[in-house]
Amino acid sequence: MSYRFRASRVRPSAPGRRAPGRLLAVAVGTALAVTVGGVLTAVPAAASTAATATTTATAATAAVPYPKQGWLWSLGKTGFLTWDATDEGTARWTRFSDGSSTAFRAGHYVFGSRDSDVVMDVRSSLVTLRDMATATDLLQVDLAAAGPNAQRAGAAGSTLFVTTSNATGGQNLDLYAPGADGPAKRTATGLPADATDVYAAGAAGTDVLLTYRTGSGTAVRHHWAVLDLGTAAVTTHRQRAADGRVALSATHVAWAERPATGTTTVNVLNRATGAVQRFGAGTGDLTVALVGNWVTYGRPGDLREYEPDPLYALTARDLTTGATRKLLDHVVTDIDAPGDAIGVHGGTAAQGEGLYRIAPGTGGVPVATLVAASGEPTRVALLGHSIPSVIDLSRGPSFDLKWRLSRINVEMTLTLRHTGTGVTKTETVLPLAEQATDFEYAHFDWQGDVDRKDFPELPTAAPSGAYTWRIDAKPLNGIGPDLVASGSFTVTRSRTQPHDFDSDGAPDLLARDTAGRLWLADSFFTRYGVEYSTQFSVPYSRVVSGGWNIYDRIEATGNLGGSGVGDFVARDKTGVLWLFKGRGDGTFTGRIRISGGWNTYDRITGGSDLTGDGRADVLATDKAGVLWLHPGTGKDTAPFTARRKLGVGWGIYTQITAVGDLAGGSAGDLVARDRAGVLWLHLGKGDGTLAPRTRIGGGWGADWDLVGLGDADRDGRADLSVSDAYLYRGTGDWRAPLRPGQEAYTVRSGSTTEPFDLYG
């Protein structure tokens, strides 16, 4: 799986500054600048099969802070130097003794001196070597007076290196050390006359590792050399690849060579015998270092990388046996350290990001010790979330569920589970691929749905009640174990739907087939993606019962019987109207007789509150064209008060449908279709009367069964369906109350094919 995203890379720079050989051109990502307080415990992944060296931390070192987004520049015995990766003008020396730090003044560019507590303070042309352990200045050199085109070329211990132009077009290398009467200067010998870009890239005892180049144009060659500080003479030199890393110890020199194509090679020279070991290590850029008889290597990377690579881990290889051990899960940069050690800014899943000192332990095996912690997790960690304890699904069509992660380069599986029924919603979330601006949270736009068991390809409304959530976040770069976290919430609904018979907030549709069976369809409206392509699904998955061919009218009425959930009425062929009270679980009580004589009506509709008392009412037109209102009482034993005459001339309509609040008012409304197929809107006034009609539009077929099913798309406005074939979403504007029709996706469980002939 690939993702079109690349974390930005930044290399700190400064006027006249030259990068050391093992400086890694990788930014400390802004996604790491987080607080780890309140992090939920993550379940560890299976341990690596590779042998892993011990990583330790003491109570004292754990108290030393490593600056967040700090760029490691040097490590001494008493402290370390970092740069702020977001502000190159800020350098800071942090002491191991008490964790305090010194920030250097603006205008001072401060760099480390190899293997020491000495720093190189650069201000304009003045270069000062300062011992941070004793807070004393060791020497100061003015480059403006040091020779032609003088440039600083690094430092090792108390020695400053400066290059100047020579007569052949190359550079001389001068060494400055503290003297009795000021800086004592020597000039290095053994470098080619045409050497340029000379730089002190490492140190081991009294030996200094130099990098330089010779030639020009296509004939440029890159080299490394070892300089003896005692004699200022080059003792060993060798050509190297242009972009290779180089490391020095008392016994070996190591360097990486990365060809344009093919495998990156790690080379290790035995300084005593001249023998060179070589082994391949992936295809990317590598950092190399030496710890005793071991060479360390790894691919420098930002924690936000999104492709896995085993070389993200810092690995040590025994130069005698070839055995390997993982030291760290992640490396940003490494640097020389006093003694036979190195300092690494990186992290482990167990201890997090910070500064690790890697030195030989028992039997010479390298051990990584955390000496300063940044408080940033290396593993993916949950730092917080926005999941409320109660979610009212009546308040909107969707809810933005957010999890604040230490980094979002993850593939996250989200599972929402209804505790009572076990139904779930499972979704794969890819924050890097799906989010353009938010690199702190993983978002999921939950539409209040769960996965159906009968039609797995379709969603259904989430039932109310207790839920649990769980996230399984797998790091795309493979660094650290999967994050597993969980929580809980409760779903409620503050509003009921007149057509909701199973209390899930979504309208249900009743339909009778020609065999006399009454079906219940649990509809659901779905929005897909940012552009909101939509689907209205009407899956008939439940047969209420058989024997319904004794009725010629079925009409959903809302809460007519006082139970608080949707009910419906049915008229039998003798004219008796019966009430079927909903239980809220998709089933109904036994029928309750309302009264006879309803065969005087040729049109019956319910579901709107026309009187403004909060109770569902029923409207009916008789065969003489008179419209009658039957105000609801909310009592199942006597659901209506005496009927009221609302008007005459309603015989021109072939269907009337109570639709609830379609046009944005507070009262229920009514639509009516005339014999010419024109649909008309009659706004309810809230006092049991209707306003004069306004035309909605023509083309409403005579055989269409119009159903006022309530708010299908959860936008707070009533909608209208044409049987189970089309959905017309309400706008809330009486001048144009309906959006264009949207075809429904209708399916039916089982193998029955009898058509439907009556809807409610």
Stockholm file with secondary structure:
# STOCKHOLM 1.0

chainA/1-760         MSYRFRASRVRPSAPGRRAPGRLLAVAVGTALAVTVGGVLTAVPAAASTAATATTTATAATAAVPYPKQGWLWSLGKTGFLTWDATDEGTARWTRFSDGSSTAFRAGHYVFGSRDSDVVMDVRSSLVTLRDMATATDLLQVDLAAAGPNAQRAGAAGSTLFVTTSNATGGQNLDLYAPGADGPAKRTATGLPADATDVYAAGAAGTDVLLTYRTGSGTAVRHHWAVLDLGTAAVTTHRQRAADGRVALSATHVAWAERPATGTTTVNVLNRATGAVQRFGAGTGDLTVALVGNWVTYGRPGDLREYEPDPLYALTARDLTTGATRKLLDHVVTDIDAPGDAIGVHGGTAAQGEGLYRIAPGTGGVPVATLVAASGEPTRVALLGHSIPSVIDLSRGPSFDLKWRLSRINVEMTLTLRHTGTGVTKTETVLPLAEQATDFEYAHFDWQGDVDRKDFPELPTAAPSGAYTWRIDAKPLNGIGPDLVASGSFTVTRSRTQPHDFDSDGAPDLLARDTAGRLWLADSFFTRYGVEYSTQFSVPYSRVVSGGWNIYDRIEATGNLGGSGVGDFVARDKTGVLWLFKGRGDGTFTGRIRISGGWNTYDRITGGSDLTGDGRADVLATDKAGVLWLHPGTGKDTAPFTARRKLGVGWGIYTQITAVGDLAGGSAGDLVARDRAGVLWLHLGKGDGTLAPRTRIGGGWGADWDLVGLGDADRDGRADLSVSDAYLYRGTGDWRAPLRPGQEAYTVRSGSTTEPFDLYG
#=GR chainA/1-760 SS CCCSCCCCCCCCCCTTCCCCTTCCCCCCCGGGCCCCTTCCCCCCCCCCSSCBCCEECCHHHHTSBCCTTEEEEEECSSEEEEEETTEEEEEEEEETTTCCEEECCTTCEEEECBTSSEEEEEETTEEEEEETTTTEEEEEEEGGGSSTTCEEEEEETTEEEEEEECTTSSEEEEEEEEETTEEEEEECBSSCTTCEEEEEEEEETTEEEEEEEESCGGGCEEEEEEEETTTTEEEEEEEECTTCCEEECSSEEEEEECCSSSCCEEEEEETTTCCEEEEECCSSCCEEEEETTEEEEECCCCTTCCSCCGGGSEEEEETTTCCEEEEESEEEEEEEETTTEEEEEEEETTTEEEEEEEEECGGGCEEEEEEEECSCCSSCCEEEECCCSEEEGGGCSCEEEEEEESCCCEEEEEEEEETTTCCEEEEEECHHHHCSSCCSEEEEEECSEEECSSSTTSEEECCSEEEEEEEEEEETTCCSCCEEEEEEEEEECSSCCTTCSSSSSSCEEEEEETTSCEEEEECEEEEETTTTEEEEEEEEEEEEESCGGGEEEEEEEESCSSSSSCEEEEEETTSCEEEECBCSSSCBCCCEEEESCGGGEEEEEEEECCSSSSSCEEEEEETTSCEEEECBCSCSSSCBCCCEEEESCGGGEEEEEEEESCSSSSSCEEEEEETTSCEEEECBCSSSCBCCCEEEESCCCTTCCEEEEECSSSSSSCEEEETTTEEECBCSCTTSCBCCCEEEEEEESSSCCCCEEEEC
#=GC SS_cons         CCCSCCCCCCCCCCTTCCCCTTCCCCCCCGGGCCCCTTCCCCCCCCCCSSCBCCEECCHHHHTSBCCTTEEEEEECSSEEEEEETTEEEEEEEEETTTCCEEECCTTCEEEECBTSSEEEEEETTEEEEEETTTTEEEEEEEGGGSSTTCEEEEEETTEEEEEEECTTSSEEEEEEEEETTEEEEEECBSSCTTCEEEEEEEEETTEEEEEEEESCGGGCEEEEEEEETTTTEEEEEEEECTTCCEEECSSEEEEEECCSSSCCEEEEEETTTCCEEEEECCSSCCEEEEETTEEEEECCCCTTCCSCCGGGSEEEEETTTCCEEEEESEEEEEEEETTTEEEEEEEETTTEEEEEEEEECGGGCEEEEEEEECSCCSSCCEEEECCCSEEEGGGCSCEEEEEEESCCCEEEEEEEEETTTCCEEEEEECHHHHCSSCCSEEEEEECSEEECSSSTTSEEECCSEEEEEEEEEEETTCCSCCEEEEEEEEEECSSCCTTCSSSSSSCEEEEEETTSCEEEEECEEEEETTTTEEEEEEEEEEEEESCGGGEEEEEEEESCSSSSSCEEEEEETTSCEEEECBCSSSCBCCCEEEESCGGGEEEEEEEECCSSSSSCEEEEEETTSCEEEECBCSCSSSCBCCCEEEESCGGGEEEEEEEESCSSSSSCEEEEEETTSCEEEECBCSSSCBCCCEEEESCCCTTCCEEEEECSSSSSSCEEEETTTEEECBCSCTTSCBCCCEEEEEEESSSCCCCEEEEC
//
